[in-house]
């Protein structure tokens, strides 16, 4: 270990990445997502060097997915190192499914757990330890899926999930740099055996990247290409903003796309539809290109379509997109907390109540719901307040009565800031 008062040169260099990322106005309180692996451990050490001079209070969270017997011990080691640095640490545990795409499920759970932790702790954001190599691997993975400009633009330096801003201050640093900094400072890290398991797509992408090195195609090259595509994405975003203003109407959490949208360039149409499916379906990712194209074509013919938890049907003003009832039939939330990542339901009396979809039973209990002026499909998937099997309130069917439902985001603002 270096002598007290010394600043290991390589860790100090990583700390400079935080300075460049956050600029002159960093959040006063910042969370760090630390797993114990080399990347996040280096982030922890670098952030601890940067934070005092920047006036930032740090907190640490370690998500224990419980997928390996050693995970609990590794999480405890992270908490111990954080404590040694004088930082508050919390272990967030996830009990995930036994089958399916575990990596995808774990990734989604990680964002949710970290966002909930950040909100509970009043943090101004959470830093993730994604690197230049992660950016390049992501590029190759998305290339294999025939991604367009949005996908190939790679990971953004900042992204908002579940109302929390996630920062990637080390996105321009290589994995080798991070490990070299740890070695210089005398710190160890944990190697996850899954990093060598070729059943996982990212491991295969990592090996493909190594194979491309003789052609001069390395992590730096692909990250630069992603940066150029990110600039192109920003230009396309300006066209998207104009199209939303001209062709989109938002009503009760639904979107109505006017027939005049067909007059826009094909890429603008595709981007708007993709954003609409993501917003309605509360999805971090857009539908794949082929299913999306098929859905757009079918909707243009006035057909009813379901995709990504979203229902599209013909309405007098154009194609109406609403949440698919089956996609939220099992979704539960407490009043005042996000339901389906979009709705906040509040009421004067909520003892023993929970937020669930209105559904067919709720609709029957509503009486003359047609007075709301909303389609049946919209109301079925709308948030309602229940106590057991008793319907307490249906805010979209009867606005202003007993409960209120508001959207946590508006489509135009969300689509243009995403």
C-alpha positions in Angstrom: 0.0 0.0 0.0 1.2 3.6 -0.6 2.4 5.7 2.3 -0.2 7.9 4.0 -0.7 11.1 2.1 0.5 9.8 -1.3 -1.8 9.8 -4.3 -1.2 6.8 -6.5 -0.6 8.3 -9.9 -2.9 6.0 -11.9 -5.8 6.2 -9.4 -5.4 10.0 -9.5 -5.6 9.8 -13.2 -8.9 7.9 -12.9 -10.1 10.5 -10.4 -9.6 13.1 -13.2 -12.3 11.2 -15.2 -14.8 12.1 -12.4 -13.8 15.8 -12.7 -14.3 15.9 -16.4 -17.6 14.0 -16.2 -19.3 16.0 -13.5 -17.7 19.4 -14.2 -18.0 22.3 -11.8 -21.4 21.3 -10.4 -21.4 17.6 -9.3 -24.2 16.3 -7.1 -23.7 17.0 -3.4 -24.4 13.3 -2.7 -23.5 10.5 -5.1 -24.0 6.8 -5.0 -21.5 4.2 -6.2 -22.5 0.8 -7.5 -19.7 -1.5 -6.5 -19.6 -5.2 -7.0 -16.1 -6.0 -5.9 -14.9 -6.7 -9.5 -11.9 -4.8 -10.9 -13.9 -2.1 -12.7 -16.1 -1.1 -9.8 -13.4 -1.5 -7.2 -11.2 0.9 -9.1 -14.1 3.3 -9.4 -14.6 3.2 -5.6 -10.9 4.0 -5.0 -10.8 6.8 -7.6 -14.1 8.3 -6.4 -12.8 8.4 -2.9 -9.8 10.5 -4.1 -12.0 12.9 -6.1 -14.9 13.4 -3.8 -13.4 15.4 -0.9 -12.1 18.2 -3.1 -15.2 18.2 -5.2 -17.4 18.6 -2.1 -19.3 15.3 -2.8 -20.5 12.9 -0.1 -20.3 9.3 -1.4 -22.4 6.3 -0.5 -21.8 2.7 -1.7 -24.3 0.0 -2.7 -23.4 -3.6 -3.6 -26.1 -5.6 -5.3 -25.9 -9.2 -4.2 -27.7 -11.2 -6.9 -27.2 -14.5 -5.0 -26.2 -16.3 -8.2 -23.0 -17.7 -6.7 -22.2 -19.1 -3.3 -19.4 -16.5 -2.8 -21.6 -13.5 -3.6 -22.6 -12.7 0.0 -19.0 -12.8 1.2 -17.9 -10.6 -1.7 -20.7 -8.1 -0.9 -19.5 -8.0 2.7 -16.0 -7.3 1.6 -17.2 -4.3 -0.5 -19.0 -3.0 2.6 -15.9 -3.4 4.7 -13.7 -1.5 2.2 -16.3 1.3 2.0 -16.3 1.5 5.8 -12.5 1.7 5.8 -12.8 4.7 3.5 -15.3 6.3 5.8 -18.3 5.7 3.5 -21.7 4.4 4.3 -22.4 1.1 2.5 -25.5 -1.0 1.9 -25.9 -4.5 0.5 -29.0 -4.8 -1.8 -30.2 -8.4 -2.2 -32.1 -9.7 -5.2 -34.0 -13.0 -5.2 -34.3 -13.6 -8.9 -35.9 -16.2 -11.1 -34.4 -19.7 -11.4 -34.5 -19.8 -15.2 -34.8 -17.6 -18.3 -32.3 -15.0 -19.3 -30.6 -14.5 -15.9 -28.1 -11.8 -17.0 -30.9 -9.7 -18.5 -33.1 -10.2 -15.4 -30.2 -9.4 -13.1 -29.4 -6.3 -15.0 -32.9 -5.0 -14.9 -33.2 -5.8 -11.2 -29.9 -4.1 -10.5 -31.1 -0.8 -12.0 -34.4 -1.0 -10.0 -32.7 -1.8 -6.7 -30.1 0.9 -7.2 -32.8 3.5 -8.2 -34.9 2.6 -5.2 -31.8 2.9 -2.9 -30.9 6.3 -4.4 -34.4 7.6 -3.9 -34.5 6.3 -0.3 -31.1 7.8 0.5 -31.7 11.1 -1.3 -28.8 10.7 -3.7 -28.3 12.9 -6.7 -27.3 10.0 -8.9 -25.5 6.7 -9.0 -22.1 6.1 -10.7 -21.6 2.9 -12.7 -18.2 1.5 -13.6 -18.7 0.9 -17.3 -15.5 1.3 -19.3 -14.2 1.9 -22.8 -14.1 -1.9 -23.2 -17.8 -2.2 -22.1 -18.7 0.4 -24.8 -16.9 -1.6 -27.5 -18.4 -4.9 -26.4 -21.9 -3.3 -26.4 -21.2 -2.0 -29.9 -20.4 -5.5 -31.2 -23.4 -7.1 -29.4 -25.8 -4.5 -30.9 -24.2 -4.9 -34.3 -25.0 -8.6 -34.2 -28.7 -7.6 -33.7 -28.6 -5.3 -36.7 -29.0 -2.3 -34.6 -29.4 1.1 -36.2 -28.0 4.5 -35.2 -29.5 4.5 -31.7 -28.2 1.1 -30.7 -24.7 1.6 -32.3 -24.3 5.0 -30.6 -23.6 2.9 -27.5 -24.0 3.6 -23.9 -24.5 7.3 -22.9 -22.4 9.0 -20.3 -25.6 9.6 -18.4 -28.9 7.7 -18.5 -32.1 8.0 -16.4 -33.8 4.8 -15.2 -36.7 4.7 -12.8 -36.3 8.4 -12.0 -32.6 8.1 -11.1 -29.7 9.4 -13.1 -27.0 6.8 -13.7 -23.5 8.2 -14.4 -20.7 6.5 -16.3 -17.6 8.6 -15.4 -15.1 6.0 -16.6 -16.6 5.3 -20.0 -13.4 6.7 -21.7 -11.0 4.7 -19.5 -9.9 1.1 -20.4 -10.3 -1.9 -18.3 -6.6 -2.4 -18.3 -6.1 1.2 -16.9 -8.4 0.4 -14.0 -6.7 -2.8 -13.1 -3.3 -1.2 -13.4 -4.4 1.5 -11.0 -5.5 -1.1 -8.5 -2.2 -3.0 -8.8 -0.2 0.2 -8.3 -2.1 1.1 -5.2 -1.9 -2.4 -3.8 -5.6 -3.2 -4.0 -7.1 -6.5 -5.0 -10.4 -7.4 -6.7 -12.7 -10.3 -7.3 -12.8 -12.1 -10.7 -16.3 -13.3 -11.5 -16.1 -16.8 -13.1 -18.9 -15.8 -15.5 -16.5 -13.4 -17.2 -15.0 -16.5 -18.9 -18.2 -18.3 -19.6 -18.9 -18.3 -23.3 -22.6 -19.0 -22.8 -22.9 -15.3 -22.1 -23.0 -12.9 -25.1 -20.8 -10.3 -23.6 -18.0 -12.9 -23.0 -18.2 -13.9 -26.7 -18.1 -10.2 -27.7 -15.0 -9.7 -25.6 -13.3 -12.6 -27.3 -14.4 -11.3 -30.7 -12.9 -7.9 -29.9 -9.6 -9.5 -29.1 -9.7 -11.4 -32.4 -10.3 -8.1 -34.3 -7.2 -6.5 -32.8 -4.8 -7.5 -35.6 -7.1 -5.5 -38.0 -6.7 -2.4 -35.9 -10.2 -2.7 -34.6 -9.9 -2.3 -30.8 -12.0 -0.9 -28.0 -10.8 2.6 -28.7 -11.7 2.4 -32.4 -15.2 1.1 -31.8 -15.8 3.6 -29.0 -14.9 6.4 -31.4 -17.3 5.1 -34.0 -20.0 4.9 -31.3 -19.2 8.6 -30.4 -19.7 9.6 -34.0 -23.0 7.8 -34.2 -24.0 9.5 -31.0 -23.6 12.8 -32.7 -25.8 11.6 -35.6 -28.4 10.4 -33.1 -28.5 13.9 -31.6 -29.2 15.4 -35.0 -32.0 12.9 -35.6 -33.4 13.8 -32.2 -34.1 17.3 -33.5 -36.2 15.9 -36.3 -38.0 13.7 -33.7 -38.8 16.7 -31.6 -40.5 18.4 -34.6 -42.4 15.2 -35.5 -43.7 14.8 -31.9 -45.0 18.3 -31.9 -46.7 17.9 -35.3 -48.2 14.4 -35.1 -48.6 13.2 -31.5 -51.4 13.7 -29.0 -51.1 12.4 -25.5 -54.3 11.4 -23.6 -54.6 9.6 -20.3 -51.2 7.9 -20.7 -52.0 6.9 -24.3 -50.4 8.3 -27.4 -52.4 9.0 -30.6 -50.2 9.1 -33.8 -51.9 11.1 -36.5 -52.0 9.7 -40.1 -49.9 12.7 -41.1 -46.9 11.0 -39.5 -46.6 9.0 -42.7 -45.4 12.2 -44.4 -42.2 12.2 -42.4 -39.0 10.5 -43.4 -39.0 6.8 -42.8 -36.3 7.0 -40.1 -38.2 9.7 -38.2 -41.3 7.6 -38.3 -39.4 4.6 -37.0 -37.8 6.5 -34.2 -41.1 8.0 -33.1 -42.8 4.7 -33.1 -39.9 3.0 -31.2 -40.0 5.8 -28.5 -43.8 5.4 -28.2 -43.6 1.6 -27.6 -40.8 2.2 -25.0 -42.8 4.9 -23.2 -46.1 3.1 -23.1 -44.5 -0.3 -22.4 -42.1 1.1 -19.7 -39.2 -0.6 -21.4 -35.6 0.4 -21.4 -35.1 -0.9 -24.9 -37.1 -0.5 -28.2 -38.6 -3.4 -30.1 -36.3 -5.0 -32.6 -36.3 -3.6 -36.1 -38.2 -6.3 -37.9 -41.1 -6.7 -35.4 -41.3 -2.9 -35.1 -41.5 -2.5 -38.9 -44.2 -5.1 -39.1 -46.2 -3.4 -36.3 -45.9 0.0 -38.0 -47.1 -1.5 -41.3 -50.1 -3.3 -39.7 -51.1 -0.2 -37.7 -51.0 1.8 -41.0 -53.6 -0.6 -42.4 -55.8 0.0 -39.4 -55.1 -3.4 -37.8 -54.9 -4.1 -34.1 -51.3 -4.9 -33.0 -49.6 -5.9 -29.7 -45.9 -5.5 -29.2 -43.7 -4.9 -26.2 -46.6 -4.8 -23.8 -48.3 -2.2 -25.9 -51.7 -2.4 -27.7 -52.2 -0.4 -30.9 -55.6 0.0 -32.4 -57.4 2.3 -34.8 -59.0 5.5 -33.4 -60.8 8.4 -35.1 -57.7 10.6 -34.8 -55.2 8.0 -35.8 -53.4 5.0 -34.3 -53.8 4.8 -30.6 -51.2 3.2 -28.4 -52.2 2.1 -24.9 -50.8 -0.3 -22.3 -51.7 -4.0 -22.9 -53.8 -5.2 -20.0 -52.1 -8.6 -19.8 -48.8 -6.9 -19.4 -49.8 -5.2 -16.1 -52.4 -7.7 -14.8 -49.9 -8.9 -12.1 -48.3 -5.4 -11.4 -48.7 -4.1 -7.9 -47.6 -1.0 -6.0 -48.4 0.9 -2.9 -50.2 4.2 -3.2 -47.8 7.0 -3.8 -45.2 4.7 -5.3 -44.6 4.2 -9.1 -47.0 1.7 -10.7 -45.8 0.3 -14.0 -42.9 2.9 -13.9 -45.3 5.6 -15.1 -48.2 6.2 -12.8 -48.4 7.6 -9.3 -51.8 7.1 -7.5 -52.6 9.0 -4.4 -55.8 9.1 -2.2 -56.9 10.5 1.1 -57.4 7.1 2.7 -55.1 4.2 1.6 -55.0 1.9 4.6 -54.8 -1.7 3.3 -55.0 -0.5 -0.3 -52.8 -1.3 -3.3 -52.6 -0.1 -6.9 -53.5 -2.6 -9.6 -54.8 -2.5 -13.1 -58.5 -1.8 -13.4 -59.2 -4.9 -15.5 -62.5 -6.4 -16.5 -63.8 -6.8 -12.9 -63.0 -3.2 -12.1 -64.6 -2.0 -15.3 -67.8 -3.8 -14.5 -67.8 -2.2 -11.0 -67.4 1.3 -12.5 -70.9 1.6 -13.8 -71.1 3.9 -16.8 -67.4 4.2 -17.5 -68.2 5.5 -21.0 -68.7 8.9 -19.5 -64.9 9.2 -19.2 -64.6 9.4 -23.0 -61.8 6.9 -22.9 -61.7 3.6 -24.9 -62.3 0.4 -23.0 -58.8 -0.9 -23.9 -57.3 2.2 -22.2 -59.3 1.8 -19.0 -58.6 -2.0 -18.6 -54.9 -1.3 -18.2 -55.3 1.9 -16.2 -54.2 2.2 -12.6 -56.9 1.7 -9.9 -57.0 1.5 -6.2 -58.0 -1.8 -4.6 -58.5 -3.2 -1.2 -58.5 -6.9 -1.7 -61.3 -7.5 -4.3 -63.0 -4.2 -3.5 -62.5 -1.4 -6.0 -61.9 1.8 -4.1 -61.2 4.2 -7.0 -60.7 4.3 -10.7 -59.0 7.6 -11.3 -59.0 7.5 -15.2 -62.6 6.3 -15.4 -63.8 8.9 -12.9 -61.3 11.7 -12.6 -61.3 13.7 -9.3 -63.2 11.1 -7.3 -61.6 9.6 -4.3 -58.1 9.2 -5.9 -55.8 10.9 -8.3 -53.5 9.3 -10.9 -50.7 11.3 -12.5 -47.9 10.4 -14.9 -44.4 10.5 -13.6 -43.2 11.5 -17.1 -44.7 13.2 -20.2 -43.9 11.6 -23.5 -42.4 14.6 -25.3 -40.1 15.5 -22.5 -39.1 11.8 -21.9 -38.5 11.0 -25.6 -36.2 14.1 -26.1 -34.2 13.6 -22.9 -33.7 9.9 -23.2 
